């Protein structure tokens, strides 16, 4: 059951990332169902400057559209769990946790967007096209390792979004 809530929270994180594109030249790459176990709770859309280029070296965005309500604690718990699994020496005082702390509960039809600017090294989190906050740090894009790291929230989702 604990794993269910971590995946559920992570799904919410995905949705959180879906609120509006931050870059004019960014293109829609893939959309995939957001599953927690076998339950579909929404969709995730991946945007990038170049859909065939490595996500770590460009502007990217994830949009999470939710089909049901999800509490903020589920997002936060899942984010911390997957950041620790995917980033060596990750700690609670990491700048990445400033994004995690911004999560709010979502309702059906809410949209989370997580957008990264390569030039500025800035990561922005929006909910329903309202900016919740941002961080600027050399490692800001590492937040996407929740979904794209070696131990992602959902390996099938990673594969579907990155077309691997």
VOMI-828097 format. One line per 3 residues: number of its first residue (from 1); for each residue x, y, z negated of N, C-alpha, C. Coordinates in steps of 0.1 Angstrom, whole numbers, plus 5000, padded with zeros to 4 digits. Last residue first. Layout:
<recs>
NUM = X:Y:Z:X:Y:Z:X:Y:Z  ...
</recs>
This chain:
<recs>
164 = 5119:5049:5261:5130:5040:5260:5126:5026:5262  5104:5073:5259:5104:5065:5271:5116:5055:5272  5100:5087:5237:5113:5089:5243:5114:5081:5256
161 = 5074:5078:5230:5077:5092:5232:5089:5095:5240  5077:5050:5228:5067:5056:5237:5070:5071:5240  5097:5047:5209:5099:5042:5222:5089:5049:5232
158 = 5084:5059:5187:5097:5064:5192:5099:5060:5206  5063:5041:5184:5060:5055:5187:5073:5061:5193  5077:5018:5177:5069:5018:5190:5066:5032:5194
155 = 5087:5025:5152:5096:5022:5163:5089:5023:5177  5079:5049:5131:5072:5039:5139:5081:5037:5151  5098:5063:5116:5085:5061:5110:5078:5049:5117
152 = 5130:5048:5123:5120:5058:5124:5107:5054:5117  5160:5044:5119:5149:5038:5111:5137:5047:5111  5174:5060:5136:5176:5046:5137:5166:5038:5129
149 = 5150:5087:5146:5163:5081:5140:5163:5066:5142  5127:5099:5154:5136:5095:5164:5149:5089:5159  5112:5106:5132:5105:5099:5143:5115:5093:5152
146 = 5131:5117:5115:5119:5110:5109:5113:5101:5120  5147:5131:5131:5151:5117:5128:5140:5110:5121  5139:5157:5130:5132:5148:5140:5137:5134:5138
143 = 5157:5169:5114:5144:5166:5108:5136:5157:5117  5178:5177:5129:5179:5164:5123:5166:5160:5116  5177:5203:5136:5170:5194:5144:5170:5179:5139
140 = 5193:5216:5116:5178:5217:5115:5171:5207:5124  5220:5218:5112:5214:5205:5112:5199:5205:5113  5225:5246:5111:5232:5238:5121:5225:5224:5122
137 = 5195:5264:5105:5206:5257:5100:5212:5248:5111  5167:5280:5095:5178:5281:5105:5190:5275:5099  5133:5271:5092:5146:5271:5086:5156:5274:5098
134 = 5099:5284:5085:5110:5279:5094:5123:5279:5086  5063:5283:5082:5077:5287:5078:5087:5281:5088  5038:5282:5093:5039:5280:5079:5053:5284:5074
131 = 5021:5299:5118:5034:5296:5113:5034:5294:5098  4993:5285:5133:4997:5295:5123:5011:5291:5117  4983:5265:5149:4990:5277:5155:4993:5288:5145
128 = 4977:5245:5130:4967:5252:5138:4971:5265:5143  5007:5251:5115:4995:5243:5114:4984:5251:5120  5042:5247:5121:5030:5255:5123:5018:5245:5120
125 = 5076:5251:5116:5065:5243:5113:5052:5252:5113  5107:5253:5133:5095:5260:5128:5084:5249:5126  5142:5256:5132:5130:5247:5132:5118:5254:5126
122 = 5170:5268:5150:5158:5271:5141:5147:5260:5143  5192:5273:5165:5193:5263:5155:5182:5264:5144  5190:5289:5187:5190:5296:5174:5192:5286:5162
119 = 5192:5270:5208:5201:5282:5208:5202:5289:5194  5172:5251:5202:5187:5247:5202:5196:5260:5201  5145:5252:5182:5152:5260:5192:5167:5257:5191
116 = 5118:5231:5176:5132:5233:5174:5138:5241:5186  5087:5226:5160:5094:5231:5172:5108:5235:5168  5059:5210:5152:5073:5211:5147:5081:5214:5159
113 = 5025:5215:5145:5036:5216:5155:5049:5217:5148  4994:5200:5138:5007:5204:5133:5017:5204:5144  4960:5205:5139:4972:5203:5147:4984:5208:5140
110 = 4928:5190:5130:4940:5199:5128:4951:5195:5136  4909:5171:5134:4911:5181:5145:4921:5191:5142  4903:5166:5100:4901:5161:5114:4902:5173:5123
107 = 4928:5183:5080:4914:5178:5083:4914:5173:5097  4957:5181:5059:4950:5184:5072:4936:5177:5072  4975:5199:5034:4966:5188:5038:4960:5192:5051
104 = 5008:5211:5043:4995:5213:5037:4986:5201:5041  5043:5215:5040:5032:5207:5045:5019:5210:5036  5066:5227:5030:5056:5235:5037:5043:5228:5040
101 = 5085:5209:5022:5077:5216:5012:5065:5224:5018  5098:5203:5046:5089:5193:5040:5080:5199:5029  5114:5226:5049:5103:5223:5059:5093:5213:5052
98 = 5131:5222:5028:5123:5235:5029:5112:5233:5039  5145:5199:5033:5134:5198:5024:5125:5211:5024  5166:5208:5048:5155:5202:5055:5143:5201:5046
95 = 5185:5216:5030:5178:5226:5037:5166:5221:5044  5187:5194:5002:5189:5196:5016:5180:5208:5021  5183:5185:4977:5185:5199:4978:5189:5203:4993
92 = 5180:5158:4978:5168:5166:4976:5170:5181:4977  5201:5146:5005:5198:5148:4991:5185:5157:4990  5218:5124:5026:5207:5132:5025:5204:5134:5010
89 = 5239:5107:5034:5241:5117:5023:5230:5127:5022  5226:5102:5066:5235:5098:5056:5238:5110:5046  5193:5099:5075:5204:5109:5074:5213:5105:5063
86 = 5174:5079:5074:5180:5083:5086:5191:5093:5086  5163:5076:5048:5167:5064:5056:5175:5067:5068  5157:5102:5041:5167:5095:5033:5172:5083:5041
83 = 5137:5107:5059:5149:5115:5060:5160:5108:5052  5117:5089:5050:5124:5087:5063:5136:5096:5065  5111:5100:5024:5115:5086:5026:5123:5084:5039
80 = 5103:5126:5030:5115:5124:5022:5120:5109:5024  5080:5121:5046:5092:5128:5051:5104:5126:5043  5063:5107:5028:5068:5101:5040:5081:5108:5046
77 = 5058:5128:5009:5064:5115:5005:5070:5108:5017  5046:5147:5025:5059:5150:5018:5066:5137:5014  5023:5135:5035:5033:5140:5044:5047:5141:5037
74 = 5010:5129:5011:5014:5118:5019:5024:5123:5030  5005:5154:5000:5015:5146:4993:5019:5134:5002  4984:5164:5015:4998:5169:5017:5008:5160:5011
71 = 4961:5140:5029:4966:5149:5018:4981:5153:5021  4941:5141:5058:4953:5135:5052:4958:5145:5041  4913:5133:5078:4919:5141:5067:4931:5133:5061
68 = 4916:5125:5113:4910:5124:5100:4918:5132:5090  4929:5128:5136:4915:5124:5137:4909:5123:5124  4953:5153:5145:4948:5144:5136:4933:5141:5138
65 = 4982:5158:5164:4967:5161:5164:4961:5150:5156  5012:5171:5165:5005:5160:5159:4990:5165:5158  5039:5177:5186:5026:5182:5182:5018:5170:5177
62 = 5073:5185:5187:5063:5175:5185:5050:5181:5180  5098:5198:5208:5086:5201:5199:5078:5188:5198  5131:5211:5216:5120:5201:5216:5109:5205:5206
59 = 5159:5221:5233:5147:5226:5226:5137:5214:5227  5187:5198:5229:5179:5207:5236:5167:5212:5227  5200:5175:5219:5208:5186:5225:5200:5196:5233
56 = 5185:5154:5209:5194:5162:5200:5201:5174:5206  5172:5141:5230:5165:5151:5222:5173:5159:5213  5188:5138:5261:5188:5134:5247:5181:5145:5239
53 = 5166:5140:5290:5179:5144:5283:5177:5140:5268  5142:5138:5302:5152:5127:5304:5165:5129:5297  5128:5161:5298:5123:5149:5292:5133:5137:5293
50 = 5140:5191:5289:5142:5180:5299:5139:5167:5293  5129:5205:5269:5134:5212:5281:5135:5203:5292  5099:5188:5257:5114:5190:5257:5117:5199:5269
47 = 5075:5173:5236:5078:5183:5246:5093:5185:5245  5052:5148:5227:5066:5152:5227:5068:5162:5239  5024:5144:5207:5029:5148:5220:5043:5153:5218
44 = 5004:5120:5191:5016:5128:5190:5020:5131:5204  4971:5116:5175:4981:5115:5187:4993:5124:5184  4955:5096:5150:4956:5108:5158:4966:5106:5170
41 = 4953:5073:5136:4949:5085:5129:4950:5098:5137  4946:5040:5140:4950:5052:5147:4944:5064:5140  4959:5013:5121:4949:5024:5122:4954:5036:5130
38 = 4978:4994:5117:4970:4993:5129:4959:5004:5131  5001:5016:5103:4997:5002:5104:4990:5000:5117  4992:5043:5118:4996:5039:5104:4991:5025:5102
35 = 4999:5058:5149:4993:5047:5141:5000:5046:5127  4991:5079:5172:4997:5080:5159:4991:5069:5151  4996:5074:5207:4988:5073:5195:4996:5073:5183
32 = 5014:5098:5227:5012:5085:5222:5003:5085:5210  5027:5115:5254:5017:5115:5244:5015:5101:5240  5056:5132:5268:5048:5120:5266:5038:5123:5254
29 = 5063:5158:5278:5070:5146:5282:5061:5134:5280  5058:5191:5288:5052:5180:5282:5058:5167:5287  5086:5214:5286:5076:5206:5293:5071:5194:5285
26 = 5097:5247:5281:5095:5234:5276:5084:5227:5284  5100:5274:5287:5103:5264:5297:5102:5249:5293  5092:5288:5264:5084:5290:5277:5087:5279:5287
23 = 5087:5274:5232:5097:5278:5243:5089:5278:5256  5070:5265:5214:5078:5276:5210:5087:5282:5221  5036:5256:5215:5049:5255:5220:5057:5267:5217
20 = 5014:5243:5190:5018:5254:5199:5033:5253:5203  5016:5221:5167:5010:5234:5168:5016:5244:5178  5027:5196:5160:5021:5198:5173:5015:5211:5176
17 = 5037:5188:5136:5046:5193:5146:5040:5198:5158  5017:5177:5122:5021:5190:5118:5030:5197:5129  5017:5152:5133:5006:5161:5136:5010:5175:5133
14 = 5039:5143:5119:5039:5143:5134:5028:5153:5138  5030:5143:5094:5041:5152:5097:5041:5154:5113  5011:5124:5095:5007:5138:5093:5018:5147:5097
11 = 5027:5103:5097:5018:5106:5108:5014:5120:5107  5038:5103:5072:5047:5106:5083:5038:5109:5095  5016:5095:5058:5021:5109:5056:5030:5113:5067
8 = 5013:5069:5067:5002:5079:5069:5007:5093:5068  5037:5058:5058:5034:5059:5073:5023:5069:5075  5032:5061:5031:5044:5067:5037:5042:5069:5052
5 = 5009:5046:5028:5008:5060:5025:5021:5067:5031  5019:5020:5034:5008:5026:5041:5008:5041:5040  5038:5016:5014:5043:5018:5027:5032:5024:5036
2 = 5020:5012:4993:5029:5023:4992:5034:5027:5006  5008:4988:5000:5000:5000:5000:5009:5013:5000
</recs>
